[in-house]
Amino acid sequence: MHDRFDPSDAATWIARGRSPEHAEALAQAWRDFPDLPPTAALEDRMARTRARVIAMRPVNDAIQLASEAERQRRNFLHVEGKAASGSIGDSDLAILRGRDAYGYDWDTAVCYSRGWYAAHAGWNHGGPDISSRLPAHRAAYDRGFTDGGGDTDDLFDAARRRNVAAERTGNQPRPLAPAIAARPLPSSWPKPSDEPRPVHWTRRLLILADDPALGNGPTAALVDQIRARPEAEGLNIIVLSAADGFCATITPDAPPLTTGRCKALARDPQQTARLRTLIADMTIDDILIAAPDNAMAVVDAHAAALPLCRTMERTRNTVLQQRAHLRTWLDRATTGDGNVGAGHIRWSKLAKGLSGKLGEFSVRYAGKAQDNPGHIIVVETSGTPALGFVTADGRPLNPHITFGNKSRMRQEMATALRAFGGATRLAPTLFATAA
């Protein structure tokens, strides 16, 4: 089933990656010193093997030298390619300088580059691996350190070079565009959580990419799903479409929002004006961007039109996680004008029974209701039901809350915790008999 291995045939070695010259030399060594038959004496067979190894030693040494030369050639060629494309850094330039000025091989030129960059960047002389290097490598490092401006005999040399490096513009990060330098790019915004303070629907903005992957169907169905919530009627939605860019409605039969189309929209200066016009009449305290990574480049390019507000977030990671982030953001809204408690809700593990804590309040599942098919959750403080709390407008809060669908238990718990977190305790015995 397999090709017969004949070491005396040069084609065998060529098929295994050897050059024709090396393959012929290896095959000749096997022809000059072939294996003795198994019936021959052990001493004779071992002597024949030693003779063949001695005959092959010059060939193996030549193969090793050729492999090393090819490694260095590829490494230097890679650095030269970076220099030709303009993407080379100071450290790689020092490698080429060490080769051209001193004739260093690759490993020695790398040591020269490390010494040069250590002096250039304001670092101390040496490193954890310098003492273990070969003498030639240590000498190249010292020469590079000197060429980079270092002086090991100067007590204040490191401090002087560190001050110079701090003022060197080449070592500073590239500044952002002036229009958005004072704010983080939308692509770096955090994912939604239940920690920020809830905001009224009319003061929230959702920027949604026209991408079917974000919902169970087309983006229009996802918008309809959001609008199906009666309390979300005032939510502000802006759609990023492949046809028109930023718009207020879904564009029928729009082309897919490909990476190439996103790059074109990012370069379109009119999109900034379109986005600024769409947001002109809005008062926004909370922004969420639900878009894939390629569409985030469009939002980053025109982020100057977005308002600076208290909470700015974006969906992240996989499609399933992005859907969960969107649900978290939608559930965090508030419909009333009363006070609500802010902060991070600490949830227990579902296997132990879902419960949550916010400040002094905790909420737990109390089982099914007796008089109706609903379920009950109880808000407690110090281990007892949170009785006597009222809202800012004087409405009493009942710590025993009944709801219908158990799948909404987490959302109901979060709403209850935030309602009690923003309440005031003015009537300690108001609900003494309500339980």
N, C-alpha and C positions, 0 to 999 in steps of 0.2 A: 504494500500500500504506500510506502514511502520511498523516496529516491535513495539509492544505495550511496553511503558515504565512502568516497574513495579519496583519502588524503593525498594520494600520489598524482591526482588529476587537478590541474590548475583551475578548471571550471568549477570544482567543488568549492574552492576558496573564493572565487569571484562571486559565486552565488551567495556567499555569506558576507559580502561587503568589502572584500579586500581588493586593492588595486591589481591590475594585471601583473605588474612587476613583483609585488609582494606575494601574489598568489603563485606565480611561477617559482619563486624562491622557496616558499613553503613546500610546494609539491616536490621540488628537487631534493629537499632534505628528506622527505619521506621515501623518495625513490632510492636515494643513496643509503639510507639506513632504515629499511623496512622492518616491521615487527617479525621476530623469529617465531617459528611454530610453537604451540604450547608444549610440545614434547621436548623442546630444548631445555638445557639446564637454566635454573633460575639466575645464576650469576651471569650467564651469557645474555639472557633477555634483559636484565637490568643494565648491563654494560652497553647493549645496543640502544636502549632508551636514553642513557646519559649521552651517548655520542650524538643522537639525533637532537637532543636538547641543546647541546653545544653548537651544532650546525645551524639551529634555528634562532640562536640568541641574537646574532646581528640583524636578522629579519625582524624579530620582535622589537628590538630596540629602534629600528627604523620606523616600524609601525607606530610605536609610542611617540616618537618625535614628530611624525606626520600628524597624528591626532592632536597633539599639543599645539602644533603650528596652526592647524585648522581651527582649533578653539580660539586661539588668540586672534586669528584673522577675522572670525565671525564677530567677536566682541568689539574689536576696533572698528569693523565695518558698521556695526550697529550704532556706535557713538558717532561716527562720521555721518551716518544718515540723519541723526538728530541735529547735528550741526548744519547740515545742508537744508533741513526743513525749518530751521530757526527755533526749534523746541528744546535745544540743549541748555543745560544748567551750568552753573559755575563749576560744580564738582566734576562733571564730565569733560568740560573744557580743560581742566587741569590734567585729566588723564591724557588727552591728546598733547598737551604741552610737555608732559614728562616724556612721552614717546618721541616727539619731534626734537626736543632740546637736548635730551640726554640718552636717547636710544633705549629706553626702558622697554622690557617686555610687559605683557598685560598685568601680571600680578604686581610687579615692581611699580608700574605706572599707577596702579590703584593705591598703593601705599603712599606714593608721592602725592596723589590727589587728596588723600585723607589728611596728610600733614598740611598741605596748602589750605584746604578748606577750614581746618581747625584754627589756623591763624587768621584766616579771612573772616570767620564768623565770631571771633573773639573767645574761642575756647582755650582751655589750658593745654599745654603740650602733653602728648602721650595719650594713652587710653588703656582699657583693660587688656587688650590683646597685643600691644606693641612689644612687650618684653618677650613674647613667645614667637615673634617673627624671626626670619632669617636675618643675618647681619646686613645683607644687601637691602632687604626690605626696611629695616630700621634706618639705614643710611638714607634711603629714598624718602622716608617719612620726614627725617630731620631736614633734608634739603628742601622738601616741599613746604615745611613749616617756616623755614627761613625765607623762601621765595614769597610766601604769603604775607610776610611782614612780621613774623614772630621773632622774638629774641629771648632765648632761655636764660641769658645772663642778666636780664633786666628784671628787678623785683616787681615792678609795677607794669610789666609788659601785658599781662592778661587783662588788667583793668583798663589800660589804655586802648587795647584793641577792642574790648567789649564796648567801650563808649563810641568808638568809631563805627563799629558794626551797627549799633543802635540807631545811628544817624544816617546810615546808608539806605537810600530808598530802595535799592535792589533787594534788601532783606525784608522789606515791609510787605504786608498783604496788599493785593491789588484793590484799590477802592471801588466801591459800587458806583453806579451812575448817580450824578448829583441829585436827580429827582427822587430817588428812593434810598439814598444813603442813610437816612435817619430811621429806617424801619427794616425789619427782617423780611426777606423775600417770602412770598406765600408758600413756595415749595418747602421752606424750613419751618412752617407753622406746626404746632403740635396737633396730635389727634384729639378728637372730642372726648371729654370726660364729664363726670357729674360734679366736678369741683367748682367751675365758675358759677357765678350768681345767675339764676334764670332771668330771662328777658322776655318782655311782651312780644307777641308774634309780629306786630307791626314795626318793631325796631330790630328785626332780624333779617339777614340777607343770605340767601343760598345761591351760590354760583354753581350751576350744574352743567357738566359737559354732555353734549348730545351723543352719548355712547351707550348702546344697548347693554353692555357688560355691567353697568351699574345697577340694573334692575332685572326683574324677571322677564321683561319684554323691552320694547322701545322706550326711549326716555319719556315720551308723551304719557305712557302708562304709569311711569314712576311719578311724574308730576301729578297725574290724576289721583294716584294713591296718597300723595301728600295733601292735595286739596280735599280729599275725602274726609279728612279730619275737620270737623266743624270749627274747632278752635284755631285752625291754621289758615283761616280765610284771609287774614291780613299779612301772611308771610310774603316777603319780597323775593322773587325768583328771577334770576338772570341766566339765560342759556347760552353756552358757548357752542355755536353751530359751525360745521364745516363750510356751509354755504355763505353765511353772512357774518360770521364771527360772533361778537356779543350782541344778543337780541333779547327781547322780552318774551317771545313765544317760540314754540317749536317750529322749525322750518320743515314743511312736508317734503318728503322725497329728497332730503339733503344727502349729499355724498358722505361717505364715511370720514370720520375725523382721524385721518392717518397722520403718521409722524411728519411726512412731507408737508401736508396741509397745515399742521401746527406750526412748522417752521415758517411757512409763508405768512400765517396770521401774526406770528411774533414779530415779523419784520414790517408789518403794515402799520404805519403811524396813525391811520384813521381809527384803529381799534381803541386807542386810548381815548379819543374824543367820543366814540360811541359809548364806551363804558362810563365815562364821566357824565354824559347826557342821561344815561339810564339811572344813575345814582343821584342825580342833581336834586330831586325833590324828596329824597329819603333821609330819615334820621336813623342811623344805624348804630347799635351798640354791640352787635354779635354777628360775625361773618363765619360761614362755613363754605369751603370749596370742595365739592365732590367731583373729582376729575382724576383720570389716570395720569401717570407720570408724564407722558408726552404732551398732554394738554396743559400741564402745569407750566410748561415753558411759555405758553401764550400769556397766562396770568402773570408770571414773573415779569415778562417784557412790558406789560402795561399796568403794573402794580401802582404806579404813581396816581392813577385815577381812583384807587380804592381809599376809602376813608380810614383814618386811624381810629380805632375804637377799643373798647375794654377787652373783648374776647375775639381772637382771630385764630381759626383752626382750619384743618383740612383732613380729609379722609386719607388713609394710608394702607400700604401692604396689599394683601390679596383682595379679590372681589368680595368674598364673604365677610372679611373684616371691614371693608369699606361700607358694606350694607349695615353691619352692626354699628359702626361709627355714626352713620346717618341716623339710625334709630335712636342712638344715645343723644344726639344733638336735638332731634325732634322732641324727644321726651323731656328735654330740659326746659322747654318753654313754659311760660306762665300766661294765663289769660286775664287774670284780674289785675287790679291796680294796687292791691295790698302788699304788705311786706312779705318777703320770703327769705328763708335762711340760706345763706351761702356756705360754701366749704365742701370738702370731699366727704362723700358718704362711704363709710367703711362697711363693706358687705361681708357676711360670713360665707363659708363654703356651703354650696347647695346640698351636699350630702348630709350635712348636720342640720338641715332645715334653714331656709333662707331667713336672714335677719339683717338689719342695717342699723348703723349708728351715725348720728350727726350731733356733735356737741354733747349736751347732756341728755339727749333723747335717743331712744332705741325703739325699734319697731320689730314685731315678730308676728308670725302667722298663728292665729288662734283657732283654726279649724273652720268647719262648715257652719253656716248660720242655721239656727233651729227653725225659724219661721219661713225661710225662703231658700231657694237653691243656691244662694250666693255664698261667699266666703268672708271671713272676718280677719282683720289685722288690728293689733293693739299697739298704740304708741305709749311708751313708758318712760318714766324718769325716776332714777334711784330705785328701780325694781318694782314700782307701782304705776298704775295707769296715770297718764299725765292729765289730771283733772284741774279745772280752774283756769285754763289758758284761753285768751280771747285774741282776736285779730286787732289790727290797728283801728278798724272802724267799730269795734265793740262786739263783733259777732263771736259767740262762744264756739270753741272747737271740741268736738267729741273724740276722745282717744280711741273709741271702738268704731272702726270704719268697715262698712260692708261694701263689697264689690262683687260683680258677677263672674267674669271670666278669670280663671286662675292664671292663665298665661300672662295677664296684665299685673300680676302681683308685684313684681319688682317696680314697675312704673307707679303703681298705687302707693307702695311704700315710700318711694322717693318723694312723691307729691306730699304725702302726709308729714314726712320728716321736715321738708322745707316749709310747710305751713306752720308747724309747731316751732321751727327754728326762728321764724319771724314774728312769733306771737308774744304776748305779754301776759304775765300771771297776775291777774287782778282779782280773781274770784276763786279762792282756794276750795270752796265747797260747792261750786256751781253745779258740778256733775257728781256730787256725792251719791246720788240715787240713780244716776243714769246707767251705771253698770248693771 
